[in-house]
């Protein structure tokens, strides 16, 4: 099935050009051009029998149509694609930078002190996702107050982390959806693939409840029946029962697997954007976007999202 899809993609992308080459060859073969006297060339390009006029008209008509297509569609499209692709890369950079900042902010909130925080933080954002980061993020209490100036509109109470993450990741998902729907025609296959690996991340599903890649399994205490549901993980943490940290290991099960996979996706996007910047320039892509901000003493609190069972 995969092979069929690849063949179909190749045909749809290159089919009109292949047909043009075939038609050009047939036009030369059926023409009355003088022969150079080479036997091989005569065998390949000289047609001695009578040519059907309908076939000749079809071939020459296709060549004319192809030239018109190249001049009126293909060349203008090529000119359009570069600025549109640059716009998409800028949008993707913004999403990437926000994603990195949020993860490192979560981690800073889980650090007990500055010493621990600077064991995580590196000059380049992507290098901060090290073993120490994973160790510390396992303390993350998604029910704690989010490190943000935004409050609930109704009562001005602080947002919880699960509420803040829902809003942020929902916003990112919508932006990725918009990029894909508006600009996919102007993007190459690699661009679309890199957008979709983030768009269909299980980690996004965890917080937004889209159900695109992940269904949450819930087992009730009453009758032990299980249910697969599509809802944000924050709905679990709105319950009265105190739950374990979302990324903490539980009964030898590593609950940070989705987070690790998400970080790998961000690393792929980082490499893709860096390569794009090297080739074409991308002034808003900075390796230290988050670290340059969060190294400041009064940006991001320490210890405010550490899980404490007594709470």
C-alpha positions in Angstrom: 0.0 0.0 0.0 2.8 2.3 0.9 4.5 1.6 -2.4 1.3 2.5 -4.3 1.1 5.8 -2.5 4.7 6.7 -3.4 4.1 5.8 -7.0 0.9 7.9 -7.1 2.7 10.8 -5.5 5.6 10.6 -8.1 3.1 10.4 -10.9 1.0 13.4 -9.8 4.1 15.5 -9.1 6.1 14.6 -12.2 3.5 13.1 -14.6 2.9 16.3 -16.7 6.7 16.7 -17.2 7.2 13.1 -18.2 4.4 13.4 -20.7 6.0 16.6 -22.1 9.3 14.7 -22.6 7.4 11.8 -24.3 5.5 14.2 -26.6 8.7 16.1 -27.5 10.3 12.8 -28.4 7.4 11.8 -30.6 7.3 15.2 -32.3 11.0 14.9 -33.3 10.5 11.3 -34.4 7.5 12.1 -36.5 8.9 15.3 -38.0 10.5 15.8 -41.4 13.8 17.0 -40.0 16.9 16.0 -42.0 18.7 12.9 -40.7 22.4 13.3 -39.6 23.2 9.9 -41.1 23.9 8.1 -37.8 22.2 4.7 -37.7 21.5 4.7 -34.0 20.0 8.2 -34.2 17.9 7.2 -37.2 16.7 4.1 -35.4 15.6 6.1 -32.3 14.4 9.4 -33.8 13.4 8.7 -37.4 9.9 7.3 -38.2 9.6 6.1 -41.8 5.9 5.1 -41.8 3.0 7.4 -42.3 2.0 9.4 -39.1 -1.6 9.6 -38.0 -2.6 13.3 -38.1 -4.9 13.0 -35.1 -2.0 11.6 -33.0 0.3 14.3 -34.2 -2.2 17.0 -33.4 -2.7 15.6 -29.9 1.1 15.5 -29.2 1.7 19.1 -30.5 -1.3 20.3 -28.7 0.0 18.9 -25.4 3.4 20.6 -26.0 1.7 23.9 -26.6 -0.5 23.5 -23.5 2.6 22.5 -21.4 4.5 25.6 -22.5 1.4 27.8 -21.6 1.2 26.0 -18.2 4.9 26.6 -17.5 4.7 30.3 -18.3 1.4 31.1 -16.7 1.2 28.7 -13.7 4.5 26.9 -12.9 6.9 29.9 -13.0 4.5 32.2 -11.0 4.0 29.4 -8.5 7.7 29.0 -7.9 8.0 32.7 -7.3 5.2 32.6 -4.8 6.3 29.5 -2.9 9.5 30.9 -1.5 8.0 33.9 0.4 5.0 31.7 1.5 7.3 29.0 2.7 9.3 31.7 4.6 6.1 32.8 6.2 5.3 29.3 7.3 8.8 28.8 8.7 8.4 32.0 10.8 5.1 30.7 12.1 6.6 27.3 12.9 9.5 29.0 14.7 7.1 30.9 16.9 5.3 27.7 17.8 8.6 25.9 18.5 9.9 28.8 20.6 6.7 28.9 22.7 6.9 25.1 23.2 10.5 25.2 24.4 9.8 28.1 26.7 6.8 26.4 28.3 8.7 23.2 29.0 11.6 25.0 30.5 9.3 27.2 32.6 7.6 24.0 33.9 11.0 22.7 34.8 12.1 25.8 36.6 9.0 25.7 38.7 10.0 22.1 39.7 13.5 23.0 40.8 14.2 23.4 44.5 16.8 26.1 44.1 19.0 28.0 41.6 21.8 25.4 41.8 19.4 22.7 40.6 18.0 24.9 37.9 21.4 25.8 36.5 22.2 22.1 36.3 19.4 21.9 33.8 19.8 25.1 31.9 22.2 25.3 28.9 23.2 28.1 26.6 21.2 26.5 23.8 17.6 25.7 24.6 17.5 22.3 23.0 20.5 21.1 25.1 18.6 21.8 28.3 16.5 18.7 27.7 19.0 16.5 29.4 18.8 13.7 32.0 18.5 16.3 34.8 15.5 17.9 33.1 13.7 14.5 33.0 14.6 13.8 36.6 13.2 17.2 37.8 10.1 17.3 35.5 8.8 14.1 37.1 8.0 16.3 40.2 5.7 18.5 38.1 2.3 19.2 39.8 -0.1 20.0 37.0 -2.6 21.1 39.6 -0.4 23.8 41.0 -0.8 27.5 40.1 0.6 28.3 36.6 3.5 30.7 36.4 1.6 33.3 34.4 0.2 36.8 34.9 -3.1 35.7 33.4 -6.1 35.0 35.8 -9.6 33.6 35.4 -11.8 36.2 33.9 -14.8 35.6 36.3 -13.2 35.7 39.8 -9.5 36.8 39.0 -8.2 33.6 40.6 -4.9 32.1 39.4 -4.9 29.6 36.6 -3.9 26.0 37.3 -1.1 24.5 35.2 -3.5 22.1 33.5 -5.7 25.0 32.5 -2.8 27.1 31.2 -1.4 24.2 29.2 -4.8 23.4 27.7 -5.1 27.0 26.5 -1.5 27.2 25.1 -1.5 23.8 23.4 -5.0 24.3 22.0 -3.8 27.6 20.5 -0.8 26.0 19.0 -2.8 23.1 17.6 -5.2 25.6 15.9 -2.3 27.5 14.5 -0.7 24.3 13.0 -4.1 23.4 11.6 -4.4 26.8 10.0 -0.9 26.6 8.5 -1.6 23.2 7.0 -5.0 24.2 5.5 -3.9 27.5 4.1 -0.4 26.8 2.9 0.0 23.1 2.1 0.0 23.8 -1.6 3.1 25.9 -1.3 5.0 23.5 0.9 7.2 20.5 0.0 6.7 17.1 1.5 9.4 17.6 4.2 7.7 20.8 5.4 4.3 19.1 5.7 5.8 16.1 7.5 7.5 18.3 10.1 4.3 20.2 10.7 2.3 17.0 11.1 4.6 15.3 13.5 3.9 18.2 15.9 0.3 18.6 14.9 -0.4 14.9 15.7 1.7 14.6 18.8 0.3 12.4 21.6 1.6 15.0 24.1 -0.7 17.6 22.5 -3.6 15.1 22.7 -2.9 14.6 26.4 -3.6 18.2 27.3 -6.1 19.2 24.6 -8.2 16.0 24.5 -8.4 16.0 20.7 -8.4 12.2 20.5 -6.3 12.4 17.3 -3.6 10.0 18.6 -4.5 9.3 22.1 -7.6 8.1 24.0 -7.5 8.3 27.8 -8.4 5.1 29.6 -10.4 5.4 32.9 -11.2 2.6 35.2 -13.9 3.2 37.8 -13.6 2.1 41.4 -17.3 1.2 41.6 -17.3 -1.8 39.2 -13.8 -1.8 37.7 -15.2 -1.1 34.2 -12.8 0.8 31.9 -13.7 3.6 29.5 -11.8 5.2 26.6 -12.5 8.9 26.6 -11.5 11.9 24.6 -10.9 14.7 27.1 -8.0 16.8 28.4 -6.0 15.3 31.2 -6.8 18.3 33.2 -10.3 16.9 33.8 -8.7 14.1 35.9 -7.0 16.7 38.1 -10.2 18.6 38.7 -11.4 15.7 40.7 -11.3 15.8 44.5 -8.9 12.8 44.8 -5.2 13.9 45.0 -3.4 12.3 42.0 0.2 11.5 41.5 2.4 13.9 39.4 1.6 13.5 35.7 5.1 12.6 34.6 6.2 10.5 37.6 6.9 6.8 37.4 4.2 4.6 38.8 4.5 0.9 39.5 7.5 0.6 37.1 5.6 2.4 34.4 7.4 5.4 32.9 4.7 8.2 32.6 7.1 10.6 30.9 7.3 8.6 27.7 4.9 11.0 25.8 7.0 14.0 27.0 10.2 12.4 25.8 8.6 11.7 22.4 7.4 15.3 22.3 11.0 16.5 23.1 12.3 14.4 20.2 9.7 16.0 17.9 11.0 19.5 19.1 14.5 18.4 18.4 13.6 17.4 14.8 11.9 20.8 14.3 14.9 22.5 15.8 17.2 20.8 13.3 14.9 21.5 10.4 14.6 25.3 11.3 18.3 25.5 11.8 19.0 24.0 8.4 16.4 26.4 6.8 18.1 29.3 8.5 21.5 28.2 7.2 20.3 28.1 3.6 17.8 31.0 3.4 18.0 33.0 6.7 15.5 33.1 9.5 16.1 36.0 11.8 13.5 35.0 14.4 15.0 31.6 15.1 17.3 31.8 18.1 19.0 28.9 19.8 18.7 30.6 23.2 15.2 32.0 22.9 14.0 30.5 26.3 17.2 30.1 28.2 18.2 33.8 27.7 14.9 34.8 29.4 14.6 32.1 32.1 18.2 32.5 33.4 17.0 35.8 34.9 16.3 35.7 38.6 12.8 37.3 38.3 11.5 35.4 35.3 10.0 32.0 36.3 9.6 31.0 39.9 11.6 28.2 41.6 9.8 25.4 43.5 6.2 26.5 42.9 5.1 23.4 40.9 6.8 20.6 43.0 4.3 17.9 43.9 3.6 17.7 47.6 1.2 15.0 48.8 0.2 16.9 51.9 -1.4 19.5 49.7 
